[in-house]
Amino acid sequence: MNIGFVGVGRMGANMARRLKDRGFHVTAVYDTNRATATSLATELGCAASQDLSELTAESDVIFTVVTDDNAMRQIFSGSGDNLLVNGRGKLFINCATISPQVHIEVEKLAGKAGAQALEACMASSITQAREGKLYLMCGGTEETFRKAEPILKELGSVVRYIGKAGEAAKVKALVNMVMNINTAGLAEGLALGAALGLDLEMVRTVFSQTGANSRVLETDGEDMQNREHSCFFSAAHASKDSGIALDLARSLDLELPLARATKEQYDRMVAEGLGELDKSGIAELTFKDRHKHSGDRV
């Protein structure tokens, strides 16, 4: 089985490495950053396709890990070159966090081209992609899911079928919305603790043993304290993903004030050039004396 990857940034590259390690034949990779694709192709011993249609022609299964709705629409329906030019009989597994409606659109486009499409939304980070421990939530027809499942099980410790196209993307939007709110809340709790002169090691321990505990405390608490914001999930992506959830809420006339406030914080980071920091970098906006705007909204 020949496998291609479109979008080989931090996540896509590690997924490709994992499948190569597990004995799969990664035949081609593609990225808008040509140097990134060429470097990974050299490492894996595969082709760095110059065209999307070329990658499809060389692959039976194509994973896509792109940035947003516009990028997803472009690779599947761009004029001239796109993934569906040679798509008949191919399986597309789409892993980006994008709007549910776009996953539905892609499934329809793939069907018209004689191909199959499955959303496989990832609730995990870079290291888990490399280790095959992703949490994957899948949406599409059950037939397509069963076809993709053996490959997905090499990438994920949990591979869960959610339902029809778009449903997994809805759940993923909720996951990231709540994660982002938790991250912002933790940053404010630690910032206030620091301003009060409390020992943050002690505060984090107390948090972990009480109702203030969260997965984000485990992954980001120490980093917030130590100002270590190497990127595993960027502030820019946090902003985008909270925006997806808010768009869904608006379509239902549902007000989500915490999600809105959190997105505003991540939007501030992006506007000030901090969008490529890890989401833990939101602490830079809340800790006193760390940032020119810290404390503005206390």
Number of C-alpha atoms within 10 A of each C-alpha: 9 14 23 27 29 25 23 24 18 17 23 24 23 21 27 27 19 19 20 16 13 13 8 16 18 24 22 28 33 25 22 13 11 12 11 17 25 19 12 22 22 11 10 19 14 16 19 24 23 16 15 22 19 18 25 29 17 18 24 18 22 25 26 24 27 23 16 16 17 11 16 21 15 13 19 21 18 13 8 8 16 20 24 24 16 20 24 17 14 21 23 30 24 25 23 24 27 26 22 22 15 18 28 21 16 23 25 16 17 24 16 13 16 15 18 26 28 30 35 31 27 23 17 16 16 19 15 19 24 21 16 21 19 25 22 25 23 33 30 23 17 15 11 18 24 12 13 19 17 11 14 23 17 19 25 22 15 15 22 19 20 21 15 15 24 24 21 27 30 21 18 26 26 18 15 21 26 17 18 26 20 21 26 26 18 25 25 18 19 25 24 17 16 16 12 9 9 12 11 16 13 10 14 21 12 13 18 15 10 9 8 14 16 18 12 17 20 12 12 22 23 16 17 23 19 9 14 14 20 14 17 17 19 21 27 22 20 24 25 22 24 26 21 24 24 22 14 16 13 12 8 9 9 11 11 12 10 16 20 17 14 24 25 15 19 27 19 19 22 18 11 9 10 19 22 18 20 21 28 29 27 27 28 22 23 24 23 17 12 14 12 10 14 16 15 9 6 7
